[in-house]
Amino acid sequence: MDTSTPNNNRREDGRLDPETLLNRYKLRDSDVGVPSPTSLDDVSDPTPGRGRLRVYLGASAGVGKTYAMLNEGRRRQERGTDVVIGYVETHKRQNTAEQIGDLEIVPRKKIDYRGVVLEEMDTDAVIARHPQVALVDELAHTNVSGSKYRKRYKDVQELLDAGIDVITTLNVQHLESLNDLVENITGIRVRETLPDSILDQADEVELVDIAPSALRQRMLHGNIYPPERIEPALKNFFREGNLTALREIALRLTANKAESQLQAYMTGHAITGAWATNERVLVGFDHRVQSRLIIRDAWRLAHGLHADLIAVSVELEGYTALQRQVLAFLKYGSGAKRYLEEAKQRLEEHALFAEDLGAEVVRFKSQDIATALAQASREQRITQLVIGQPTHTRLEEFFFGSVVNKLLRLHVNVDIHVVPLERAQERES
């Protein structure tokens, strides 16, 4: 069988085009019987209801959000989706303007403001046209006085309520919660803001990212601002340090959105195990002196993995707690009460130590330590578990068993690290 591929199906580097591979080897969802997920691409969903909101998020102006939005609109139109432009602002950028192509533009509403005719999106006209998808630029925009709504995001909410999917653009500096932070970073107060809840409600958030140095080059080439604004912009808002900080904020926001969506998916599908999309380290600690060493080892592991660290202590209750107290009195006699008080004090000191290292401290009450650690691992989506080597006497082990062995039997689906007692004693001495 001839499996040769025409040259126009190959990339410049000689590799096959992804579409060609999907078609040749029948790897599409429809080929293997997987139903397509509900998304803006689903043009056949007959269920009426609220439209879906997709946000192209960027660190600053010029990263390519509007370009990406228009490009997405054209791709959807080519696939048969009814797409219109509710509002787009090209800022006279040629590359952006060319992306409009043959997309239908709903005429803007003209508003007379103090003798000057200004234009805003005609929300009623878009709803009357009722496309499947509307492209609406600059979500945080403040409408001119006399408009139906003061803020454009209110117009977008009305489109969504009418069952129209909306693709829009937003810069991180326009989020209300970040207003003071952005001002501290850039020295510039952003006046146009919107509530963070608008971004939280978005069905899809896609980051449009570019390296700060590349963005500054784009500025120098005149692809963002007109010539007279380039030099002042590079010396003020578009300094490399500012752009780097804003880029980090944008990356974190996008990551947080993805994490919340993953958590919602796992909850909705009753998935209780950990999906190792990122590492999370849990350390179990108690009143023993070597707990400080165990916490340090866990911190080094978490630091090396760039992972969150959760420190868990388990307060025994019920019959198991009573057994512990009886054994303490048998072992220490009249000094048992003092021993228990000192153990409680050391436990609090270790919790403070863990917090000082940046760990989130979680406290459990349970009749069994291993069960509590397994529960914490599942709830916190842990991938690495650090505990100390048991120091039980044979009598204690007879009554309580081995925490390590119990954890293994509970199948917690995490990597378990046991810190040797001898090493702990050597470091503490």
C-alpha positions as CSV (number, residue, x, y, z in Angstrom):
1,M,0.0,0.0,0.0
2,D,1.3,3.4,-0.9
3,T,1.7,5.5,2.2
4,S,3.7,8.4,0.7
5,T,2.6,11.9,1.6
6,P,2.6,14.9,-0.7
7,N,5.0,17.6,0.2
8,N,2.3,20.0,1.2
9,N,1.5,17.7,4.1
10,R,4.9,18.1,5.6
11,R,6.3,20.8,7.8
12,E,9.5,22.7,7.0
13,D,11.4,20.4,9.3
14,G,10.3,17.4,7.2
15,R,7.8,16.0,9.8
16,L,4.3,15.0,8.9
17,D,1.6,17.5,9.5
18,P,-0.5,16.6,12.6
19,E,-3.8,16.6,10.6
20,T,-2.2,14.1,8.2
21,L,-1.2,11.8,11.0
22,L,-4.6,11.9,12.6
23,N,-6.3,11.0,9.3
24,R,-3.8,8.3,8.2
25,Y,-3.8,6.3,11.5
26,K,-7.5,7.1,12.4
27,L,-6.6,8.6,15.8
28,R,-9.4,11.1,16.1
29,D,-11.9,10.7,18.9
30,S,-14.6,9.9,16.5
31,D,-12.5,7.1,14.9
32,V,-12.1,5.3,18.3
33,G,-15.6,5.9,19.6
34,V,-14.8,8.7,22.1
35,P,-17.5,11.3,22.4
36,S,-16.4,14.9,21.7
37,P,-16.3,17.1,24.8
38,T,-18.7,20.0,25.1
39,S,-16.8,23.1,24.0
40,L,-17.1,26.2,21.8
41,D,-16.4,23.9,18.9
42,D,-19.6,21.9,19.5
43,V,-21.9,23.5,16.9
44,S,-24.5,20.7,17.1
45,D,-25.4,20.9,20.8
46,P,-29.2,21.4,20.7
47,T,-29.4,22.1,24.5
48,P,-30.4,25.7,25.1
49,G,-28.8,27.6,27.9
50,R,-26.1,30.0,28.8
51,G,-23.2,30.5,26.3
52,R,-19.6,29.6,27.1
53,L,-16.9,32.2,27.8
54,R,-13.4,31.8,26.5
55,V,-10.7,34.3,27.6
56,Y,-7.4,35.0,25.9
57,L,-5.3,36.2,28.8
58,G,-2.1,38.1,28.4
59,A,0.5,39.9,30.6
60,S,0.3,43.2,28.7
61,A,-0.7,44.9,25.5
62,G,1.0,43.6,22.4
63,V,1.4,39.9,23.3
64,G,-1.1,38.9,20.5
65,K,-4.4,38.4,22.3
66,T,-6.6,40.1,19.7
67,Y,-4.7,38.4,16.9
68,A,-5.3,35.0,18.5
69,M,-9.0,35.8,19.1
70,L,-9.5,36.7,15.4
71,N,-7.5,33.7,14.2
72,E,-9.7,31.4,16.4
73,G,-12.8,33.0,15.0
74,R,-11.7,32.4,11.4
75,R,-10.8,28.8,12.2
76,R,-14.2,28.2,13.7
77,Q,-15.9,29.9,10.7
78,E,-14.0,27.6,8.3
79,R,-15.4,24.6,10.3
80,G,-18.9,25.8,9.8
81,T,-19.5,27.8,13.0
82,D,-21.6,31.0,12.7
83,V,-19.1,33.6,14.0
84,V,-19.4,37.4,14.1
85,I,-17.3,40.2,15.5
86,G,-19.1,42.1,18.2
87,Y,-16.2,44.4,18.8
88,V,-12.6,44.4,17.8
89,E,-9.9,47.0,18.3
90,T,-6.9,46.5,16.0
91,H,-5.0,49.6,17.2
92,K,-4.1,50.1,13.5
93,R,-1.8,47.0,13.7
94,Q,-1.6,45.6,10.1
95,N,-1.1,42.0,11.1
96,T,-4.1,42.1,13.5
97,A,-6.3,43.8,10.9
98,E,-5.5,41.2,8.3
99,Q,-6.9,38.5,10.7
100,I,-10.4,39.9,10.4
101,G,-10.6,38.5,6.8
102,D,-14.1,37.8,5.8
103,L,-15.5,37.6,9.3
104,E,-18.9,39.4,9.6
105,I,-18.7,42.6,11.7
106,V,-21.9,43.7,13.5
107,P,-22.1,47.5,13.1
108,R,-21.1,49.4,16.2
109,K,-23.5,51.7,18.1
110,K,-22.8,55.4,17.7
111,I,-23.1,57.5,20.8
112,D,-22.9,61.3,20.9
113,Y,-20.8,62.3,23.9
114,R,-20.1,66.0,24.5
115,G,-20.3,66.7,20.8
116,V,-18.1,63.8,19.8
117,V,-19.5,60.7,18.2
118,L,-18.0,57.6,19.8
119,E,-18.6,53.9,19.0
120,E,-19.3,51.0,21.2
121,M,-20.5,47.4,20.7
122,D,-24.2,47.2,19.8
123,T,-25.1,44.5,22.3
124,D,-28.8,44.4,21.2
125,A,-27.8,44.1,17.5
126,V,-25.5,41.1,18.3
127,I,-28.3,39.4,20.2
128,A,-30.8,40.1,17.4
129,R,-28.2,38.6,14.9
130,H,-27.8,35.7,17.4
131,P,-24.6,34.0,16.1
132,Q,-23.1,30.9,17.7
133,V,-19.9,32.7,18.6
134,A,-19.3,36.4,19.1
135,L,-15.8,37.9,19.3
136,V,-15.6,40.7,21.8
137,D,-12.2,42.5,22.4
138,E,-11.0,44.1,25.6
139,L,-13.3,42.6,28.3
140,A,-12.3,45.2,30.9
141,H,-13.2,48.2,28.7
142,T,-15.3,51.0,30.2
143,N,-18.1,52.0,27.9
144,V,-18.8,55.7,27.0
145,S,-21.4,57.4,29.1
146,G,-24.9,56.8,27.6
147,S,-24.2,53.1,26.8
148,K,-26.4,50.4,28.1
149,Y,-23.8,49.2,30.6
150,R,-20.9,51.0,32.2
151,K,-18.5,48.1,31.6
152,R,-18.2,45.8,28.6
153,Y,-18.1,42.7,30.7
154,K,-21.8,43.4,31.5
155,D,-22.5,43.4,27.7
156,V,-20.7,40.1,27.5
157,Q,-22.7,38.6,30.3
158,E,-25.9,39.6,28.4
159,L,-24.6,37.8,25.3
160,L,-23.9,34.7,27.4
161,D,-27.3,34.8,29.0
162,A,-28.8,34.9,25.4
163,G,-27.0,31.6,24.7
164,I,-24.2,33.1,22.6
165,D,-20.6,31.8,23.1
166,V,-18.1,34.6,23.6
167,I,-14.4,34.7,22.9
168,T,-12.7,37.7,24.5
169,T,-9.4,39.2,25.6
170,L,-8.0,40.4,28.9
171,N,-4.7,41.7,30.4
172,V,-3.9,40.6,34.0
173,Q,-3.4,44.2,35.1
174,H,-7.1,44.8,34.6
175,L,-8.1,42.3,37.4
176,E,-9.4,44.2,40.4
177,S,-7.5,42.1,43.0
178,L,-4.2,42.8,41.2
179,N,-4.7,46.6,40.9
180,D,-2.4,47.6,43.8
181,L,0.2,44.9,43.0
182,V,0.5,46.1,39.4
183,E,0.8,49.7,40.6
184,N,3.6,48.7,43.0
185,I,5.4,46.8,40.1
186,T,5.0,49.3,37.3
187,G,4.3,52.6,39.1
188,I,1.2,53.0,36.9
189,R,-2.4,52.9,38.2
190,V,-4.7,51.0,35.9
191,R,-8.1,52.6,35.9
192,E,-10.1,50.0,33.9
193,T,-10.7,47.0,36.1
194,L,-13.2,44.2,36.4
195,P,-14.0,41.7,39.2
196,D,-11.9,38.6,39.4
197,S,-15.2,36.6,39.5
198,I,-15.6,37.2,35.8
199,L,-12.4,35.3,35.0
200,D,-13.3,32.7,37.6
201,Q,-16.6,32.0,35.7
202,A,-14.8,31.6,32.3
203,D,-15.2,28.1,30.8
204,E,-11.8,28.3,29.1
205,V,-8.8,30.5,29.8
206,E,-5.9,30.4,27.3
207,L,-2.6,32.2,28.0
208,V,-1.1,34.2,25.1
209,D,2.5,34.3,26.1
210,I,5.7,35.9,24.8
211,A,9.1,36.5,26.3
212,P,9.7,40.0,27.6
213,S,12.7,40.6,25.4
214,A,10.7,39.5,22.3
215,L,7.8,41.8,23.3
216,R,10.2,44.7,23.6
217,Q,11.5,43.9,20.1
218,R,8.0,43.8,18.9
219,M,7.6,47.3,20.4
220,L,10.8,48.5,18.7
221,H,9.6,47.3,15.3
222,G,6.5,49.4,15.6
223,N,4.1,46.5,15.9
224,I,2.4,47.7,19.1
225,Y,2.4,51.5,19.4
226,P,3.0,54.3,16.9
227,P,6.6,55.7,16.7
228,E,6.1,58.6,19.1
229,R,4.9,56.3,21.9
230,I,7.6,53.6,21.6
231,E,10.5,55.2,23.6
232,P,8.3,56.4,26.5
233,A,6.6,52.9,26.7
234,L,10.0,51.1,26.8
235,K,11.2,53.3,29.6
236,N,8.1,53.0,31.7
237,F,5.5,50.2,31.6
238,F,7.4,48.0,29.1
239,R,10.6,47.7,31.2
240,E,11.8,44.1,31.1
241,G,11.5,43.7,34.9
242,N,7.8,44.9,34.7
243,L,7.0,42.5,31.9
244,T,8.7,39.6,33.6
245,A,6.7,40.2,36.8
246,L,3.4,40.5,34.9
247,R,4.2,37.4,32.9
248,E,4.7,35.4,36.1
249,I,1.3,36.6,37.4
250,A,-0.4,35.6,34.1
251,L,1.3,32.2,34.2
252,R,0.1,31.6,37.8
253,L,-3.4,32.7,37.1
254,T,-3.6,30.3,34.2
255,A,-2.1,27.5,36.2
256,N,-4.6,28.1,39.1
257,K,-7.5,28.1,36.6
258,A,-6.3,24.8,35.2
259,E,-5.8,23.3,38.7
260,S,-9.4,24.3,39.7
261,Q,-10.8,22.8,36.6
262,L,-8.9,19.6,37.1
263,Q,-10.1,19.4,40.7
264,A,-13.7,20.0,39.6
265,Y,-13.3,17.2,37.0
266,M,-11.9,14.8,39.5
267,T,-14.6,15.6,42.0
268,G,-17.3,15.3,39.4
269,H,-16.0,11.9,38.2
270,A,-15.4,10.6,41.7
271,I,-11.6,10.3,41.1
272,T,-10.0,10.0,44.6
273,G,-6.4,9.0,43.6
274,A,-3.7,11.5,42.9
275,W,-3.0,12.6,39.4
276,A,0.7,13.6,39.3
277,T,0.3,16.7,37.3
278,N,2.5,18.4,39.9
279,E,4.4,17.0,42.9
280,R,2.9,17.5,46.4
281,V,4.9,16.3,49.4
282,L,3.3,15.3,52.7
283,V,5.4,14.9,55.9
284,G,4.0,13.2,59.0
285,F,5.4,14.5,62.3
286,D,4.8,14.0,66.0
287,H,6.3,14.9,69.3
288,R,9.6,13.0,68.9
289,V,12.8,15.1,68.8
290,Q,13.8,13.7,65.4
291,S,10.6,15.1,63.8
292,R,12.6,18.3,63.1
293,L,15.0,16.3,60.9
294,I,12.1,14.5,59.2
295,I,10.5,17.9,58.4
296,R,13.8,19.2,57.0
297,D,14.2,16.2,54.8
298,A,10.7,16.6,53.5
299,W,11.4,20.3,52.8
300,R,14.5,19.5,50.8
301,L,12.5,17.0,48.8
302,A,9.7,19.5,48.1
303,H,12.2,22.2,47.3
304,G,14.0,20.0,44.8
305,L,10.7,19.1,43.2
306,H,9.3,22.6,43.3
307,A,6.4,21.1,45.1
308,D,4.0,22.2,47.8
309,L,4.7,20.8,51.3
310,I,2.0,19.7,53.7
311,A,2.9,18.8,57.3
312,V,0.4,16.5,59.1
313,S,0.1,15.6,62.7
314,V,-2.4,13.0,64.0
315,E,-4.0,13.3,67.5
316,L,-5.0,9.9,68.6
317,E,-8.5,9.6,70.1
318,G,-10.8,6.9,71.5
319,Y,-9.5,3.5,72.7
320,T,-6.1,4.0,71.0
321,A,-5.5,7.2,72.9
322,L,-6.3,5.5,76.1
323,Q,-3.9,2.7,75.3
324,R,-1.1,5.3,74.7
325,Q,-1.8,6.9,78.1
326,V,-1.7,3.6,79.9
327,L,1.6,2.6,78.3
328,A,3.1,6.0,79.2
329,F,2.1,5.5,82.9
330,L,3.6,2.0,82.8
331,K,6.8,3.3,81.3
332,Y,7.3,6.6,83.2
333,G,5.3,6.0,86.4
334,S,4.8,9.3,88.3
335,G,6.6,11.2,85.5
336,A,4.1,10.2,82.9
337,K,2.0,13.4,83.3
338,R,5.0,15.6,82.8
339,Y,6.1,13.5,79.8
340,L,2.8,13.9,78.1
341,E,2.8,17.7,78.7
342,E,6.3,18.0,77.3
343,A,5.3,15.8,74.3
344,K,2.4,18.2,73.6
345,Q,4.7,21.2,73.8
346,R,7.2,19.7,71.4
347,L,4.4,18.9,69.0
348,E,3.4,22.5,68.8
349,E,7.1,23.6,68.4
350,H,7.4,21.2,65.4
351,A,4.2,22.6,63.9
352,L,5.7,26.1,64.1
353,F,8.9,24.9,62.7
354,A,7.1,23.4,59.7
355,E,5.2,26.6,59.1
356,D,8.5,28.6,59.2
357,L,9.7,26.4,56.4
358,G,6.6,27.3,54.4
359,A,4.6,24.1,55.0
360,E,0.9,24.0,55.3
361,V,0.1,22.4,58.6
362,V,-2.9,20.1,58.8
363,R,-4.1,18.4,62.0
364,F,-6.1,15.2,62.1
365,K,-7.9,13.3,64.8
366,S,-8.1,9.6,64.4
367,Q,-7.8,6.2,66.1
368,D,-5.1,5.1,63.6
369,I,-2.1,7.1,62.4
370,A,-1.7,5.2,59.1
371,T,-5.4,5.6,58.2
372,A,-5.2,9.4,58.9
373,L,-2.1,9.8,56.7
374,A,-3.7,7.8,53.9
375,Q,-6.8,10.0,54.2
376,A,-4.7,13.2,54.1
377,S,-2.8,11.9,51.1
378,R,-5.9,11.4,49.2
379,E,-7.5,14.7,50.2
380,Q,-4.4,16.7,49.4
381,R,-3.6,14.8,46.2
382,I,-0.1,13.9,47.6
383,T,2.5,12.2,45.4
384,Q,5.4,11.9,47.9
385,L,5.0,10.9,51.6
386,V,7.8,11.3,54.1
387,I,7.7,9.7,57.6
388,G,10.2,8.8,60.3
389,Q,11.3,5.3,61.1
390,P,9.1,3.9,63.9
391,T,10.6,4.0,67.4
392,H,8.1,1.7,69.1
393,T,9.1,-0.8,71.7
394,R,8.1,-4.4,71.0
395,L,5.2,-4.0,73.4
396,E,4.0,-0.8,71.6
397,E,4.4,-2.5,68.3
398,F,2.3,-5.5,69.6
399,F,-0.5,-3.1,70.5
400,F,-0.4,-0.6,67.7
401,G,1.4,-2.3,64.8
402,S,3.7,-0.7,62.2
403,V,2.6,2.6,60.5
404,V,4.8,1.8,57.5
405,N,3.3,-1.6,57.0
406,K,-0.2,-0.4,57.4
407,L,0.4,2.4,54.8
408,L,1.6,-0.2,52.3
409,R,-1.5,-2.3,52.9
410,L,-3.8,0.7,52.5
411,H,-2.5,1.2,48.9
412,V,-2.2,5.0,49.1
413,N,-0.6,5.2,45.6
414,V,2.2,7.5,46.7
415,D,6.0,7.2,47.0
416,I,6.8,6.6,50.6
417,H,10.1,7.9,52.1
418,V,11.2,6.6,55.5
419,V,13.9,8.6,57.3
420,P,16.2,6.3,59.3
421,L,16.2,6.8,63.0
422,E,20.0,6.4,63.3
423,R,20.6,9.2,60.8
424,A,18.1,11.4,62.7
425,Q,19.8,10.8,66.0
426,E,23.3,11.5,64.5
427,R,22.1,14.9,63.0
428,E,20.4,16.0,66.2
429,S,23.4,15.0,68.4
